[in-house]
């Protein structure tokens, strides 16, 4: 397993951009697919984006597709989520998660991830 710590959350106006980061510990980081999930107050946690352990494929929820970009830098043990054209409905706590050699449709399911960060708050104002 890997230890994950999110950062970069904050307050941004609608239409603005923000990049959240997830720093991982562990020498096997490159073997883990990484996902971003989010949970708005009073709502269930939902999938936002994921990237395969190889970095060759990315996946996005329809609600963020075209606005969010997930990327990873294995040399820095870090995964990023660049969020553009933010909307108030994007307000949530954003969590990163790791799944060993995860791929495909499995990455949409939060139940399959072995490690989770503590989350970082993103608030989008009108």
Number of C-alpha atoms within 10 A of each C-alpha: 17 19 16 23 18 23 18 14 18 14 13 18 15 17 14 14 16 19 17 22 23 24 19 24 14 11 11 13 25 20 17 24 26 33 30 28 22 23 19 17 10 6 9 9 16 17 23 25 25 30 26 25 21 15 18 8 13 18 20 21 15 11 12 18 12 12 14 20 20 23 19 21 13 17 8 11 17 20 25 22 23 14 20 17 15 23 19 15 13 20 20 21 18 27 27 30 29 30 25 20 14 21 21 13 8 12 26 21 12 18 9 14 21 13 17 22 20 14 22 21 20 23 21 21 16 11
